């Protein structure tokens, strides 16, 4: 019969045995009572604070974190054809990555504690609910799991890379600007913004903008299909190695009842695309726009009509490119298309902004002369 008085003794013996056991290759770990608490953020989310301040499902994603000690971190930053190595532990986030930034003054309590005299490193990926680890390679190869590619286009994909400076320890715990877990964008963002020209003041009102966006020449958009753990710019992280083609126009729309104010930007919608690594870059990218909006001469839209506008073969100028135009959608950039509504037409301009810190520059969208 179980003796209740002996339970504390048995529990203490079990705890000692557990401490002496090997865990994922870590032997005789001297676990402290200092909890491992980390901050997470997305690179450059504060770099552009224009018309995209509204929370977006595509960027409010949660991730999976991996924590590594000692030799396993060295193995992590080396080519491997197996699932290994094994992390010290993993953490599945439920809340968005950006909600635990230093600026928000919130930390993730991982439920684990630091080990004495050992540095702890962290990596990760997102969104965790759309990525499945490979049966053979585990975390080293991720597959996008979605019913339709049109669903994938509304999600950003992120990598928290392995960096030697991104570490914590008992003496220097996580929680400072130098070791915040920053996720890097693997996609390019296309954002559509609408505004009403001042000549429409008290005359014509606009709302419910919808844009069908396609590439000229039946060139498809691409979204991530496979991510692989690879070396990049001296460190290891995830890269998009396979993509899925989307041959139908991307539908971006604002379903709200809110009208567009004069000279005030209003977010319509956004999507996230990527470029195949082996895609030809000699040809300029040209876009087609098919725009529809609800117009009204009265503010309550009691009497309204549909306004249509379309433009084809529009290229985005890029002074840094020898051709003068963009030839690919680059990860970490936002391609912002502005729709400035007039009574009988639309003025189209575009802004190329960096998600990463480093400034904003403006480029117009101009029709091709071909």
GUMARDREN-385060 format. One record per residue: x, y, z of N, C-alpha, C in turn; chain. Coordinates in steps of 0.2 Angstrom, whole numbers, plus 5000, padded with zeros to 4 digits. Layout:
# residues N
((X,Y,Z),(X,Y,Z),(X,Y,Z),A)
...
END
This chain:
# residues 370
((5004,4994,5000),(5000,5000,5000),(5004,5006,5000),A)
((5002,5011,4997),(5006,5018,4996),(5006,5021,5002),A)
((5012,5023,5005),(5013,5027,5011),(5014,5034,5009),A)
((5009,5038,5011),(5009,5045,5010),(5015,5049,5013),A)
((5017,5047,5018),(5023,5050,5021),(5029,5049,5017),A)
((5029,5044,5013),(5036,5043,5009),(5035,5047,5002),A)
((5030,5050,5001),(5029,5053,4994),(5034,5058,4993),A)
((5036,5063,4998),(5041,5068,4996),(5047,5065,4995),A)
((5049,5059,4999),(5056,5056,4998),(5056,5053,4990),A)
((5051,5050,4988),(5051,5047,4981),(5051,5053,4976),A)
((5047,5058,4977),(5048,5064,4973),(5055,5067,4972),A)
((5058,5067,4978),(5065,5070,4978),(5070,5066,4974),A)
((5069,5059,4975),(5073,5054,4972),(5072,5055,4964),A)
((5066,5055,4962),(5064,5056,4955),(5067,5062,4952),A)
((5067,5068,4956),(5069,5074,4953),(5077,5073,4952),A)
((5080,5070,4957),(5088,5070,4957),(5090,5065,4951),A)
((5086,5060,4950),(5087,5056,4944),(5086,5059,4937),A)
((5081,5063,4937),(5079,5067,4931),(5085,5072,4930),A)
((5088,5075,4935),(5093,5080,4934),(5099,5077,4932),A)
((5100,5071,4933),(5106,5067,4932),(5106,5064,4925),A)
((5100,5063,4922),(5099,5060,4916),(5101,5065,4910),A)
((5102,5061,4904),(5104,5065,4898),(5098,5067,4895),A)
((5097,5073,4892),(5091,5076,4889),(5093,5079,4882),A)
((5092,5075,4877),(5094,5078,4870),(5101,5079,4870),A)
((5105,5075,4873),(5112,5075,4873),(5115,5080,4878),A)
((5111,5083,4882),(5114,5087,4888),(5115,5083,4894),A)
((5121,5082,4897),(5122,5078,4902),(5123,5081,4909),A)
((5119,5079,4914),(5120,5082,4921),(5119,5089,4921),A)
((5114,5092,4918),(5112,5099,4918),(5111,5102,4925),A)
((5114,5107,4926),(5113,5111,4932),(5108,5116,4931),A)
((5102,5114,4932),(5096,5119,4930),(5096,5124,4936),A)
((5095,5130,4934),(5094,5135,4939),(5087,5137,4940),A)
((5085,5142,4945),(5078,5143,4946),(5076,5150,4942),A)
((5081,5152,4937),(5080,5158,4934),(5076,5156,4927),A)
((5070,5159,4926),(5066,5157,4921),(5068,5160,4914),A)
((5067,5156,4909),(5069,5159,4902),(5063,5163,4899),A)
((5064,5169,4899),(5059,5174,4896),(5062,5178,4890),A)
((5058,5178,4885),(5061,5181,4878),(5056,5186,4876),A)
((5059,5190,4871),(5055,5195,4867),(5055,5193,4860),A)
((5050,5194,4856),(5050,5192,4849),(5047,5198,4845),A)
((5049,5199,4839),(5047,5205,4835),(5048,5203,4828),A)
((5045,5207,4823),(5046,5206,4816),(5050,5211,4813),A)
((5055,5210,4809),(5060,5215,4807),(5056,5220,4803),A)
((5058,5227,4805),(5056,5232,4801),(5048,5234,4802),A)
((5044,5231,4806),(5037,5233,4806),(5036,5240,4808),A)
((5041,5243,4811),(5040,5250,4813),(5043,5255,4807),A)
((5046,5252,4802),(5049,5256,4797),(5045,5260,4793),A)
((5039,5257,4792),(5034,5261,4788),(5027,5261,4792),A)
((5026,5267,4794),(5020,5268,4798),(5015,5273,4795),A)
((5014,5271,4789),(5009,5275,4785),(5002,5272,4785),A)
((4999,5270,4780),(4992,5269,4780),(4991,5262,4781),A)
((4996,5258,4784),(4994,5251,4785),(4995,5249,4792),A)
((4992,5254,4796),(4993,5253,4804),(4987,5248,4806),A)
((4982,5247,4802),(4977,5242,4804),(4980,5235,4805),A)
((4978,5231,4810),(4980,5224,4811),(4978,5220,4805),A)
((4983,5216,4803),(4982,5212,4797),(4983,5205,4799),A)
((4978,5200,4797),(4979,5193,4799),(4985,5190,4796),A)
((4987,5193,4790),(4993,5190,4787),(4999,5191,4791),A)
((5000,5196,4795),(5006,5198,4799),(5005,5196,4806),A)
((4999,5196,4808),(4998,5194,4815),(4998,5186,4816),A)
((5004,5184,4815),(5005,5176,4815),(5009,5174,4821),A)
((5008,5168,4823),(5012,5165,4829),(5017,5161,4826),A)
((5022,5159,4830),(5028,5155,4827),(5029,5149,4832),A)
((5034,5146,4829),(5037,5140,4833),(5044,5142,4835),A)
((5046,5142,4841),(5053,5143,4843),(5057,5137,4845),A)
((5063,5137,4844),(5068,5132,4846),(5073,5135,4850),A)
((5075,5131,4855),(5081,5134,4860),(5086,5128,4860),A)
((5092,5131,4859),(5098,5126,4858),(5104,5128,4863),A)
((5107,5123,4865),(5113,5124,4870),(5119,5120,4866),A)
((5125,5123,4868),(5131,5120,4867),(5132,5117,4860),A)
((5134,5111,4859),(5136,5107,4853),(5130,5107,4848),A)
((5124,5107,4851),(5118,5106,4846),(5118,5113,4842),A)
((5120,5118,4845),(5119,5124,4841),(5125,5124,4835),A)
((5130,5122,4837),(5136,5121,4831),(5133,5116,4826),A)
((5130,5111,4828),(5127,5106,4823),(5122,5109,4819),A)
((5118,5114,4822),(5112,5117,4819),(5115,5122,4813),A)
((5121,5125,4814),(5124,5129,4809),(5129,5125,4805),A)
((5126,5120,4802),(5130,5115,4798),(5126,5111,4793),A)
((5128,5109,4787),(5124,5105,4783),(5122,5099,4786),A)
((5116,5096,4785),(5114,5090,4788),(5109,5087,4784),A)
((5109,5080,4783),(5104,5077,4779),(5099,5073,4783),A)
((5099,5074,4790),(5095,5071,4794),(5091,5076,4798),A)
((5087,5073,4803),(5083,5078,4807),(5087,5082,4812),A)
((5092,5079,4814),(5096,5082,4819),(5099,5089,4818),A)
((5101,5092,4823),(5101,5090,4830),(5094,5091,4833),A)
((5094,5089,4840),(5088,5090,4844),(5088,5096,4848),A)
((5083,5101,4848),(5084,5107,4853),(5083,5105,4860),A)
((5085,5109,4864),(5084,5108,4871),(5077,5108,4873),A)
((5073,5113,4870),(5066,5112,4870),(5063,5117,4865),A)
((5057,5116,4863),(5053,5120,4859),(5047,5124,4862),A)
((5045,5129,4859),(5039,5133,4862),(5035,5135,4856),A)
((5028,5133,4857),(5023,5135,4852),(5020,5141,4854),A)
((5020,5146,4850),(5017,5153,4852),(5010,5153,4850),A)
((5006,5156,4854),(4998,5156,4853),(4997,5163,4851),A)
((5000,5168,4853),(4999,5175,4852),(5003,5177,4846),A)
((5002,5183,4842),(5006,5185,4837),(5013,5187,4839),A)
((5018,5186,4835),(5025,5187,4836),(5026,5194,4839),A)
((5023,5199,4835),(5024,5206,4836),(5022,5208,4843),A)
((5017,5204,4846),(5014,5207,4853),(5019,5206,4859),A)
((5025,5203,4857),(5029,5202,4863),(5036,5205,4862),A)
((5036,5211,4858),(5041,5215,4857),(5043,5219,4863),A)
((5050,5221,4863),(5052,5225,4869),(5048,5232,4870),A)
((5045,5234,4864),(5041,5240,4864),(5035,5239,4868),A)
((5032,5233,4867),(5026,5231,4870),(5027,5230,4878),A)
((5033,5229,4880),(5034,5227,4887),(5031,5221,4889),A)
((5031,5216,4885),(5029,5209,4886),(5034,5204,4885),A)
((5034,5199,4889),(5039,5193,4888),(5035,5187,4887),A)
((5038,5182,4884),(5036,5175,4884),(5039,5171,4889),A)
((5035,5168,4894),(5038,5164,4899),(5038,5157,4896),A)
((5044,5154,4894),(5044,5148,4891),(5043,5142,4895),A)
((5043,5143,4902),(5041,5137,4906),(5048,5134,4908),A)
((5054,5136,4905),(5060,5132,4907),(5065,5137,4910),A)
((5070,5135,4913),(5075,5139,4917),(5082,5138,4913),A)
((5086,5143,4915),(5093,5143,4912),(5097,5138,4915),A)
((5102,5135,4911),(5107,5131,4914),(5113,5134,4916),A)
((5116,5133,4921),(5122,5136,4924),(5128,5135,4919),A)
((5131,5141,4917),(5137,5141,4913),(5136,5139,4906),A)
((5130,5140,4903),(5129,5138,4896),(5125,5144,4893),A)
((5127,5145,4887),(5123,5150,4883),(5118,5147,4879),A)
((5112,5150,4878),(5106,5147,4875),(5105,5151,4869),A)
((5104,5148,4863),(5102,5151,4857),(5095,5150,4855),A)
((5092,5154,4851),(5085,5153,4848),(5085,5154,4841),A)
((5080,5150,4838),(5078,5150,4831),(5071,5149,4831),A)
((5068,5150,4824),(5061,5149,4824),(5058,5150,4817),A)
((5052,5149,4816),(5048,5150,4810),(5041,5152,4811),A)
((5038,5155,4806),(5031,5157,4806),(5028,5157,4799),A)
((5021,5157,4798),(5016,5155,4804),(5016,5147,4805),A)
((5016,5146,4811),(5016,5139,4813),(5010,5135,4811),A)
((5005,5138,4810),(4999,5134,4809),(4998,5133,4801),A)
((5003,5135,4797),(5003,5134,4790),(5009,5130,4788),A)
((5013,5128,4792),(5020,5125,4790),(5020,5118,4794),A)
((5022,5113,4790),(5023,5106,4793),(5030,5104,4792),A)
((5033,5101,4797),(5040,5099,4797),(5040,5092,4793),A)
((5045,5092,4789),(5046,5086,4784),(5048,5080,4788),A)
((5045,5074,4786),(5046,5068,4789),(5053,5066,4790),A)
((5057,5067,4785),(5064,5065,4785),(5069,5070,4788),A)
((5067,5076,4786),(5072,5081,4788),(5070,5086,4794),A)
((5064,5085,4797),(5061,5088,4802),(5061,5096,4801),A)
((5064,5100,4806),(5064,5107,4806),(5068,5110,4800),A)
((5072,5106,4797),(5076,5108,4791),(5073,5109,4785),A)
((5067,5106,4784),(5063,5107,4778),(5055,5108,4780),A)
((5052,5113,4778),(5045,5115,4780),(5041,5115,4774),A)
((5035,5112,4774),(5030,5112,4769),(5024,5116,4771),A)
((5022,5120,4766),(5016,5124,4767),(5010,5120,4766),A)
((5005,5120,4771),(4999,5116,4771),(4993,5121,4771),A)
((4990,5121,4765),(4984,5125,4764),(4980,5122,4758),A)
((4974,5123,4759),(4969,5120,4754),(4970,5123,4747),A)
((4971,5130,4747),(4972,5133,4741),(4978,5138,4741),A)
((4981,5139,4735),(4986,5144,4735),(4984,5151,4736),A)
((4977,5152,4735),(4974,5159,4736),(4974,5160,4743),A)
((4974,5155,4747),(4974,5156,4755),(4981,5158,4757),A)
((4986,5155,4754),(4993,5157,4756),(4995,5164,4755),A)
((4992,5167,4749),(4994,5173,4747),(4992,5179,4752),A)
((4988,5177,4757),(4987,5182,4762),(4990,5181,4769),A)
((4996,5177,4768),(5000,5176,4774),(5007,5178,4773),A)
((5010,5181,4778),(5018,5182,4778),(5021,5176,4781),A)
((5027,5175,4778),(5031,5169,4781),(5038,5172,4783),A)
((5040,5169,4789),(5045,5172,4793),(5050,5167,4795),A)
((5056,5170,4796),(5062,5166,4799),(5065,5169,4804),A)
((5066,5166,4810),(5071,5168,4815),(5077,5165,4814),A)
((5082,5168,4812),(5089,5165,4810),(5093,5163,4816),A)
((5098,5159,4815),(5103,5157,4820),(5109,5163,4819),A)
((5109,5167,4825),(5114,5172,4825),(5118,5171,4831),A)
((5125,5172,4831),(5129,5171,4837),(5127,5176,4842),A)
((5125,5182,4840),(5123,5187,4845),(5117,5186,4848),A)
((5112,5182,4846),(5106,5181,4848),(5105,5175,4853),A)
((5108,5177,4859),(5108,5172,4864),(5107,5174,4871),A)
((5106,5170,4876),(5104,5172,4882),(5108,5167,4887),A)
((5109,5169,4893),(5112,5165,4898),(5110,5167,4905),A)
((5112,5164,4910),(5110,5166,4917),(5113,5173,4919),A)
((5119,5174,4916),(5123,5180,4917),(5120,5186,4913),A)
((5118,5184,4907),(5115,5189,4902),(5109,5186,4899),A)
((5103,5187,4903),(5097,5183,4900),(5094,5187,4894),A)
((5090,5183,4891),(5086,5187,4885),(5082,5192,4888),A)
((5080,5197,4884),(5076,5203,4886),(5079,5210,4885),A)
((5084,5210,4881),(5087,5216,4879),(5087,5217,4872),A)
((5088,5223,4869),(5088,5224,4862),(5093,5220,4858),A)
((5098,5218,4861),(5104,5214,4858),(5102,5207,4857),A)
((5097,5204,4861),(5095,5197,4860),(5088,5196,4859),A)
((5084,5201,4857),(5077,5200,4855),(5077,5196,4849),A)
((5072,5191,4849),(5071,5186,4844),(5067,5190,4838),A)
((5071,5192,4833),(5068,5196,4827),(5067,5191,4821),A)
((5061,5191,4819),(5059,5187,4813),(5060,5191,4807),A)
((5063,5187,4801),(5064,5190,4795),(5059,5188,4790),A)
((5057,5193,4786),(5052,5192,4781),(5055,5188,4775),A)
((5051,5183,4773),(5053,5179,4767),(5049,5180,4761),A)
((5044,5185,4762),(5040,5187,4756),(5040,5194,4755),A)
((5037,5196,4749),(5036,5203,4747),(5029,5205,4749),A)
((5028,5211,4751),(5021,5213,4752),(5018,5218,4747),A)
((5013,5216,4744),(5009,5221,4740),(5003,5224,4744),A)
((5003,5231,4744),(4998,5234,4748),(4995,5239,4744),A)
((4988,5239,4744),(4984,5244,4740),(4981,5249,4745),A)
((4982,5255,4743),(4979,5261,4747),(4975,5265,4743),A)
((4970,5268,4745),(4965,5272,4742),(4964,5279,4745),A)
((4964,5284,4741),(4962,5291,4744),(4958,5294,4739),A)
((4954,5299,4741),(4950,5303,4737),(4953,5310,4735),A)
((4953,5312,4729),(4956,5319,4727),(4952,5324,4730),A)
((4955,5330,4731),(4952,5336,4734),(4946,5339,4730),A)
((4947,5337,4723),(4941,5340,4719),(4935,5336,4720),A)
((4935,5331,4724),(4928,5327,4725),(4925,5329,4731),A)
((4928,5334,4735),(4925,5336,4741),(4918,5338,4740),A)
((4914,5335,4745),(4906,5337,4745),(4903,5336,4738),A)
((4906,5332,4734),(4903,5331,4727),(4902,5323,4726),A)
((4907,5319,4726),(4907,5312,4725),(4910,5309,4731),A)
((4907,5303,4733),(4910,5299,4739),(4911,5292,4736),A)
((4917,5289,4739),(4919,5283,4737),(4920,5278,4743),A)
((4918,5272,4741),(4920,5266,4746),(4920,5260,4743),A)
((4921,5254,4747),(4921,5247,4744),(4925,5246,4738),A)
((4932,5248,4738),(4936,5247,4733),(4938,5240,4732),A)
((4938,5238,4726),(4941,5231,4724),(4946,5231,4719),A)
((4951,5228,4719),(4957,5228,4714),(4958,5221,4712),A)
((4958,5219,4706),(4961,5213,4703),(4967,5214,4700),A)
((4973,5211,4703),(4979,5213,4701),(4982,5206,4698),A)
((4985,5207,4692),(4989,5202,4688),(4995,5205,4685),A)
((4999,5200,4683),(5005,5202,4679),(5005,5201,4672),A)
((5008,5206,4668),(5007,5206,4661),(5010,5200,4658),A)
((5008,5197,4652),(5011,5192,4649),(5009,5185,4652),A)
((5004,5184,4655),(5002,5178,4658),(5007,5175,4663),A)
((5011,5180,4666),(5016,5178,4671),(5013,5177,4677),A)
((5014,5171,4681),(5010,5170,4687),(5013,5173,4693),A)
((5009,5175,4698),(5012,5176,4705),(5014,5170,4708),A)
((5019,5170,4713),(5021,5164,4717),(5020,5165,4724),A)
((5019,5160,4727),(5018,5160,4735),(5023,5154,4737),A)
((5025,5154,4744),(5029,5149,4746),(5026,5142,4746),A)
((5030,5137,4745),(5027,5130,4745),(5032,5126,4750),A)
((5039,5127,4749),(5043,5124,4754),(5049,5129,4756),A)
((5050,5128,4763),(5055,5132,4766),(5061,5127,4768),A)
((5067,5129,4767),(5073,5125,4769),(5078,5129,4773),A)
((5081,5125,4778),(5086,5128,4783),(5092,5129,4779),A)
((5095,5135,4777),(5101,5135,4773),(5105,5141,4776),A)
((5111,5141,4774),(5116,5146,4775),(5114,5153,4771),A)
((5114,5158,4774),(5112,5164,4771),(5116,5170,4774),A)
((5120,5174,4770),(5124,5179,4772),(5128,5178,4778),A)
((5131,5172,4779),(5135,5171,4784),(5132,5168,4790),A)
((5125,5167,4790),(5121,5164,4796),(5116,5159,4793),A)
((5113,5155,4797),(5109,5150,4795),(5101,5152,4796),A)
((5097,5151,4791),(5090,5153,4792),(5086,5150,4787),A)
((5079,5151,4787),(5075,5148,4782),(5075,5152,4775),A)
((5074,5149,4770),(5074,5152,4763),(5068,5148,4759),A)
((5064,5152,4755),(5059,5149,4751),(5063,5145,4745),A)
((5062,5138,4745),(5066,5135,4739),(5061,5132,4734),A)
((5054,5132,4736),(5049,5130,4731),(5043,5134,4731),A)
((5040,5136,4726),(5034,5140,4726),(5029,5137,4722),A)
((5023,5140,4723),(5017,5138,4720),(5014,5143,4715),A)
((5013,5142,4709),(5010,5147,4705),(5003,5149,4706),A)
((5001,5155,4705),(4994,5158,4705),(4993,5161,4698),A)
((4989,5158,4694),(4988,5161,4687),(4982,5165,4687),A)
((4978,5165,4692),(4972,5170,4692),(4974,5176,4696),A)
((4970,5182,4694),(4972,5188,4697),(4971,5188,4704),A)
((4975,5192,4708),(4974,5192,4715),(4969,5197,4717),A)
((4964,5195,4721),(4958,5200,4723),(4960,5203,4729),A)
((4960,5210,4729),(4962,5214,4735),(4956,5218,4736),A)
((4952,5218,4742),(4946,5222,4742),(4945,5225,4749),A)
((4941,5230,4750),(4939,5233,4756),(4932,5232,4757),A)
((4930,5228,4761),(4923,5226,4762),(4919,5230,4767),A)
((4923,5235,4770),(4919,5239,4775),(4915,5244,4772),A)
((4910,5247,4777),(4906,5252,4774),(4909,5259,4775),A)
((4915,5260,4777),(4918,5266,4778),(4920,5269,4771),A)
((4918,5276,4771),(4920,5279,4764),(4927,5282,4765),A)
((4930,5283,4759),(4937,5285,4758),(4937,5293,4759),A)
((4941,5296,4764),(4941,5303,4765),(4945,5306,4760),A)
((4944,5313,4760),(4948,5317,4755),(4955,5318,4758),A)
((4960,5316,4753),(4967,5317,4755),(4969,5313,4761),A)
((4965,5308,4763),(4967,5303,4768),(4968,5296,4766),A)
((4973,5293,4767),(4974,5286,4764),(4970,5281,4768),A)
((4967,5277,4765),(4964,5271,4768),(4966,5264,4765),A)
((4968,5260,4769),(4970,5253,4767),(4965,5250,4764),A)
((4966,5247,4758),(4961,5243,4754),(4962,5235,4756),A)
((4968,5233,4755),(4970,5226,4756),(4977,5225,4755),A)
((4980,5219,4757),(4987,5217,4755),(4987,5210,4754),A)
((4993,5208,4751),(4995,5201,4750),(5002,5200,4750),A)
((5004,5194,4750),(5011,5192,4751),(5014,5187,4745),A)
((5019,5189,4742),(5021,5185,4736),(5029,5184,4737),A)
((5031,5179,4733),(5038,5178,4733),(5040,5177,4725),A)
((5047,5177,4724),(5050,5176,4718),(5054,5169,4718),A)
((5053,5165,4713),(5057,5158,4713),(5064,5160,4713),A)
((5068,5156,4716),(5075,5158,4716),(5079,5157,4709),A)
((5076,5153,4705),(5079,5152,4698),(5075,5156,4693),A)
((5071,5161,4695),(5067,5165,4690),(5071,5170,4686),A)
((5070,5170,4680),(5074,5175,4676),(5072,5182,4678),A)
((5078,5186,4678),(5077,5193,4681),(5079,5198,4675),A)
((5079,5196,4669),(5081,5200,4663),(5075,5204,4661),A)
((5069,5202,4663),(5063,5205,4660),(5060,5209,4666),A)
((5057,5215,4664),(5054,5219,4669),(5047,5217,4670),A)
((5045,5217,4677),(5039,5215,4679),(5034,5221,4677),A)
((5028,5219,4674),(5023,5224,4672),(5016,5221,4676),A)
((5012,5225,4678),(5006,5224,4682),(5000,5226,4678),A)
((4995,5223,4679),(4988,5225,4676),(4984,5226,4682),A)
((4980,5231,4682),(4975,5233,4687),(4968,5233,4684),A)
((4963,5230,4688),(4956,5231,4686),(4953,5233,4693),A)
((4951,5240,4693),(4948,5243,4699),(4941,5244,4699),A)
((4937,5242,4704),(4930,5244,4705),(4929,5247,4711),A)
((4924,5252,4712),(4923,5255,4718),(4915,5258,4718),A)
((4913,5259,4723),(4906,5261,4724),(4906,5269,4724),A)
((4903,5272,4720),(4903,5280,4720),(4896,5282,4722),A)
((4895,5288,4724),(4889,5291,4726),(4889,5298,4727),A)
((4884,5302,4725),(4883,5309,4725),(4881,5311,4732),A)
((4879,5306,4736),(4876,5308,4743),(4880,5304,4748),A)
((4881,5307,4754),(4886,5304,4758),(4884,5297,4761),A)
((4877,5296,4762),(4875,5290,4765),(4874,5285,4760),A)
((4876,5286,4753),(4876,5281,4748),(4869,5278,4747),A)
((4864,5282,4748),(4857,5280,4746),(4856,5279,4739),A)
((4860,5283,4735),(4860,5282,4728),(4867,5281,4725),A)
((4869,5275,4723),(4876,5274,4721),(4876,5271,4715),A)
((4882,5270,4712),(4884,5267,4706),(4891,5264,4706),A)
((4892,5259,4702),(4899,5256,4702),(4903,5260,4697),A)
((4909,5261,4699),(4914,5265,4695),(4919,5259,4693),A)
((4921,5259,4687),(4926,5254,4684),(4932,5258,4681),A)
((4938,5255,4682),(4944,5258,4679),(4949,5252,4678),A)
((4953,5252,4672),(4958,5247,4671),(4964,5250,4668),A)
((4969,5247,4669),(4976,5249,4666),(4980,5243,4665),A)
((4984,5242,4660),(4988,5237,4658),(4995,5238,4657),A)
((4999,5233,4658),(5006,5234,4656),(5010,5240,4660),A)
((5009,5240,4666),(5012,5246,4670),(5018,5243,4674),A)
((5023,5246,4673),(5030,5244,4676),(5031,5249,4682),A)
((5035,5246,4687),(5037,5250,4692),(5044,5252,4692),A)
((5045,5259,4692),(5052,5261,4691),(5056,5260,4697),A)
((5062,5258,4696),(5067,5257,4701),(5074,5259,4699),A)
((5076,5265,4702),(5082,5268,4700),(5088,5264,4701),A)
((5088,5259,4706),(5094,5255,4707),(5095,5249,4703),A)
((5090,5248,4698),(5090,5243,4693),(5093,5246,4687),A)
((5098,5242,4683),(5100,5245,4677),(5095,5246,4672),A)
((5089,5242,4672),(5084,5243,4667),(5080,5249,4669),A)
((5080,5251,4675),(5076,5257,4677),(5069,5255,4680),A)
((5068,5248,4680),(5062,5245,4682),(5063,5239,4687),A)
((5058,5237,4691),(5059,5231,4695),(5059,5225,4690),A)
((5063,5220,4692),(5063,5214,4688),(5061,5208,4693),A)
((5060,5209,4699),(5057,5204,4704),(5054,5207,4710),A)
((5050,5204,4714),(5048,5206,4720),(5053,5203,4725),A)
((5056,5208,4729),(5061,5206,4734),(5059,5205,4741),A)
((5061,5200,4744),(5059,5199,4751),(5061,5205,4755),A)
((5056,5207,4760),(5058,5212,4764),(5056,5219,4762),A)
((5053,5219,4756),(5050,5226,4753),(5043,5226,4753),A)
((5040,5232,4753),(5033,5233,4752),(5032,5237,4746),A)
((5028,5234,4742),(5026,5238,4735),(5019,5241,4736),A)
((5019,5247,4737),(5012,5250,4739),(5009,5254,4733),A)
((5003,5252,4731),(5000,5255,4725),(4995,5260,4728),A)
((4995,5266,4726),(4991,5271,4728),(4985,5272,4723),A)
((4979,5272,4725),(4974,5274,4720),(4971,5280,4722),A)
((4972,5286,4718),(4969,5292,4720),(4963,5293,4715),A)
((4957,5293,4718),(4951,5293,4714),(4949,5300,4713),A)
((4948,5301,4706),(4945,5307,4703),(4937,5306,4701),A)
((4934,5311,4699),(4927,5310,4697),(4927,5305,4691),A)
((4931,5305,4686),(4931,5301,4680),(4937,5297,4679),A)
((4941,5296,4684),(4947,5292,4683),(4951,5291,4689),A)
((4957,5288,4689),(4961,5287,4695),(4969,5288,4693),A)
((4972,5292,4697),(4979,5293,4697),(4983,5287,4700),A)
((4987,5283,4697),(4990,5278,4700),(4998,5280,4702),A)
((5000,5279,4708),(5007,5280,4710),(5009,5274,4714),A)
((5015,5273,4715),(5017,5268,4720),(5023,5270,4724),A)
((5024,5266,4729),(5029,5268,4734),(5033,5261,4736),A)
((5039,5261,4735),(5043,5255,4737),(5046,5256,4744),A)
((5044,5253,4749),(5046,5254,4756),(5049,5248,4758),A)
((5054,5248,4763),(5058,5243,4766),(5054,5241,4772),A)
((5053,5234,4773),(5051,5232,4779),(5057,5233,4784),A)
((5063,5231,4782),(5069,5232,4786),(5070,5239,4787),A)
((5073,5241,4792),(5075,5248,4794),(5080,5250,4788),A)
((5079,5256,4786),(5084,5258,4781),(5081,5263,4776),A)
((5075,5266,4778),(5072,5271,4774),(5067,5269,4769),A)
((5064,5274,4766),(5058,5273,4762),(5060,5277,4756),A)
((5058,5275,4750),(5059,5278,4744),(5053,5277,4739),A)
((5052,5282,4735),(5045,5282,4731),(5047,5281,4724),A)
((5043,5277,4721),(5043,5276,4713),(5036,5276,4710),A)
((5036,5279,4704),(5029,5280,4701),(5028,5273,4697),A)
((5021,5271,4697),(5019,5266,4692),(5018,5270,4685),A)
((5021,5268,4680),(5020,5271,4674),(5018,5266,4668),A)
((5014,5267,4664),(5012,5262,4658),(5018,5261,4654),A)
((5019,5255,4652),(5024,5254,4647),(5023,5257,4640),A)
((5028,5259,4637),(5028,5262,4630),(5027,5257,4625),A)
((5027,5250,4627),(5027,5245,4622),(5020,5244,4620),A)
END
